[in-house]
Every structure is written in C-alpha cells, then in structure tokens.
Amino acid sequence: VGAGETLPCPPPALAETLITEAEASLPPSPDVAMNTRGLSRGPGVEQVSPNPDKGVPSPLPLKVKFIPRNNVAIDPASVKVTYIKSKNVDLTVRIKKHLTANGIDMANAEIPPGTHHLRINLKDGQGRTSTATLKLVVAPK
C-alpha cells in the first residue's frame, strides 16, 4: 500500500436471526428445568459463550462445545436445538451451517432482549444420548 492509500475495510459480518421477536413473545414453558437423574455416558455439552450469568447485547456469538466421551465422536446429524417456550420452537435448521461434531459456532446470532432457554439433544456414534439446557441473557441495545 502506497502513501495516501488505504486498504478497504471488510464488510461487517451479517447477523443471522436465531430467535425472532414473535418467538420471544410466546408464553414461557412451565418446564424449563429438566431433571437429569443418574449418570450420563453420552456426550457432554459446554456453553462457551455467551456467559449465562451476564447479559450481552445482540447480535452475539453463540458458541457451544460438544465433549465426546470414550473417544466416540458426536453425530452432528443427531443434534437438535429447541427454543423452550409454551410451544417449543425447533431452531435446528437455523444453526445447521454453524454445526460440527465439535459444537456450534454462530458468530452473530440475532436474539431479542430477555432471558432465553435452549435445549440441545445429541447422540454420539454409539447412539448414547445427552440433553443440555442453555441460558442466554440478552441485554437491550
């Protein structure tokens, strides 16, 4: 780049809708917390971001790590993501392109302000299942 020249800035990453305003306005589900009793030998699920205890403005990075057990890979085709409301909303199709056997990495998830709960169901290559509930706290802009 010569004197007086500038490099073009890359365009900002576009936010993608994960939860719509209409879905966020649905009544809450009475059964957000799931009882998971006993040991699970299925894959682990770890919420990397956003921090479930701190509100962050949208769009936000949604990062979830899948933890294989006994060296058995997670089956990405088995992953189902559900927005927990009085009438649950299947979000799987919206996260599909951000999904790998290692987890979910959605850089700019557009989510309305409020507290939202997502349920993730998945299986490993031996058919062992796991369920995890994520909490997303979205601050007003």
Solvent accessible surface area in square Angstrom, and as a share of the most:
residue,aa,sasa,rsa
1,V,124,0.71
2,G,37,0.36
3,A,114,0.89
4,G,87,0.84
5,E,113,0.51
6,T,124,0.72
7,L,130,0.65
8,P,119,0.75
9,C,117,0.70
10,P,114,0.71
11,P,117,0.74
12,P,113,0.71
13,A,76,0.59
14,L,153,0.76
15,A,44,0.34
16,E,56,0.25
17,T,67,0.39
18,L,0,0.00
19,I,2,0.01
20,T,48,0.28
21,E,125,0.56
22,A,74,0.57
23,E,22,0.10
24,A,23,0.18
25,S,92,0.59
26,L,55,0.27
27,P,81,0.51
28,P,103,0.65
29,S,12,0.08
30,P,134,0.84
31,D,83,0.43
32,V,39,0.22
33,A,91,0.71
34,M,80,0.36
35,N,124,0.64
36,T,99,0.57
37,R,211,0.77
38,G,71,0.68
39,L,170,0.85
40,S,68,0.44
41,R,164,0.60
42,G,2,0.02
43,P,3,0.02
44,G,7,0.06
45,V,33,0.19
46,E,79,0.36
47,Q,37,0.16
48,V,80,0.46
49,S,22,0.14
50,P,5,0.03
51,N,66,0.34
52,P,45,0.28
53,D,120,0.62
54,K,131,0.55
55,G,40,0.38
56,V,45,0.26
57,P,76,0.48
58,S,7,0.05
59,P,60,0.38
60,L,2,0.01
61,P,59,0.37
62,L,1,0.01
63,K,73,0.31
64,V,5,0.03
65,K,103,0.44
66,F,5,0.02
67,I,58,0.29
68,P,71,0.44
69,R,99,0.36
70,N,105,0.54
71,N,157,0.80
72,V,19,0.11
73,A,68,0.52
74,I,5,0.03
75,D,55,0.29
76,P,51,0.32
77,A,84,0.65
78,S,29,0.19
79,V,3,0.02
80,K,97,0.41
81,V,1,0.01
82,T,16,0.09
83,Y,2,0.01
84,I,5,0.03
85,K,25,0.10
86,S,63,0.41
87,K,149,0.63
88,N,77,0.39
89,V,24,0.14
90,D,78,0.40
91,L,0,0.00
92,T,17,0.10
93,V,121,0.70
94,R,72,0.26
95,I,0,0.00
96,K,90,0.38
97,K,156,0.66
98,H,32,0.14
99,L,22,0.11
100,T,74,0.43
101,A,38,0.29
102,N,118,0.60
103,G,6,0.06
104,I,4,0.02
105,D,81,0.42
106,M,1,0.00
107,A,61,0.48
108,N,35,0.18
109,A,0,0.00
110,E,50,0.22
111,I,2,0.01
112,P,11,0.07
113,P,70,0.44
114,G,34,0.32
115,T,73,0.43
116,H,7,0.03
117,H,44,0.20
118,L,1,0.00
119,R,33,0.12
120,I,1,0.00
121,N,53,0.27
122,L,3,0.01
123,K,91,0.39
124,D,4,0.02
125,G,62,0.60
126,Q,120,0.54
127,G,43,0.41
128,R,60,0.22
129,T,85,0.50
130,S,14,0.09
131,T,42,0.25
132,A,21,0.16
133,T,55,0.32
134,L,7,0.03
135,K,77,0.33
136,L,0,0.00
137,V,34,0.20
138,V,5,0.03
139,A,27,0.21
140,P,104,0.66
141,K,173,0.73
